[in-house]
Amino acid sequence: MAEARKVLRRDPAFRPLLEQVEPFDLRSRRPYFWTLCTAILAQQVSGAAARTIIGRVRDLVPDRRVPDPDSLAAISEKKLQGAGVSRQKRRYLYAIAEAFADGGLGRVRWSRLSDDEIMERLTAIVGVGRWTAEMFLIFSMRRPDVFPVDDLGVRHGMERFFDVDEPQSMIERAERWRPYRSVGSLYLWRALAAEPPA
């Protein structure tokens, strides 16, 4: 992570964020199936709402630490609805469970795949778009050079700290952070979270 901070420090406007946010490490999180499901559950809701719904879904499988494809597929739509999962997201969760079980994604050696190969496999699943796949790459695979320009937090951070509000300009600005654009994005999220409410 020291090398990432060194690269980010080359961008003068990034230096205040490096001072504001405590250093952190990128570590891989597993199981991949469940982290992908949590990305779906977190779509288009606040962080607090996402944590509540994720906890409720996890509680529907009390004999496991987190659901696996079989146990999630066995949860009825009615129970998922009661946990706060919308009809559309229920469809997506079942599609992910099927892809990891019958579709064979549970046997994939993800660490051997490139970012583009992972994106291709994941976005082939119903309901898994580019943003969800990028969250998987950053938070599950801990890939260091992903820039999720469509993420609202990243956009807000780019506007707040770099005075850039157009997607193409954001992408061009983030080129300075290669090969650590994921780390740069994490600093944006953490810096925004550390700011006192307006």
C-alpha positions, 0 to 999 in steps of 0.5 A, a space after each residue: 500500500 505504500 507504493 500506492 500512496 506514493 503514486 497517488 501523492 504525485 497528484 497534488 490534489 490527492 495529497 490532502 486525502 492521503 493526510 485525511 484518511 488513515 492508511 489501509 490494506 487491500 485484502 481479498 474477501 471470500 466467499 465470492 458468491 456472497 460478496 456478489 450477492 451483497 453488492 446486489 442487495 446494496 444497489 440503489 439503497 443507503 449504506 444503512 438500509 443495505 446493512 439491514 437487508 443483508 443482515 436479514 437475508 443472512 439470518 434466513 440461513 441460521 446454520 451457516 455463517 453466510 448463505 451459499 448458492 444452494 442455501 440461498 436458492 432454497 429461501 422462498 421468495 416470500 421470506 426474501 420479500 419479508 427481509 426487504 428484498 425487492 422482486 427484481 433483486 430476488 430474481 437477480 439473487 436466484 440467477 447468481 445462485 444458479 450461475 454459481 451452482 449449475 453454471 459452474 462459477 463456483 468452480 472458477 479460479 477467479 484469481 487466475 482471470 484478468 479483470 476483463 475476463 471477470 467482468 465478462 463472466 459476471 455481467 453475463 448473469 441476469 442483474 449483474 451490471 458493470 457497477 456490480 462487477 466492479 464492486 466485486 473486483 474491488 471489494 472481493 478480488 481486491 484488484 488494485 486498478 479499477 475505476 468505477 466511474 458510475 458509482 455515485 460516491 466516486 462521482 461525488 468525491 471527484 466533484 468534491 475534491 477535484 472539481 470534476 463533474 463529467 464522467 469522461 473528465 473523471 476517467 481522464 483525471 483518474 489516469 494519473 492514479 494508475 495502476 492504483 485506481 481502486 485505491 484512489 476510489 477507496 480514498 474518495 469513499 473514505 474521505 467523504 465518509 469522514 467529512 462532518 455532515 453539512 
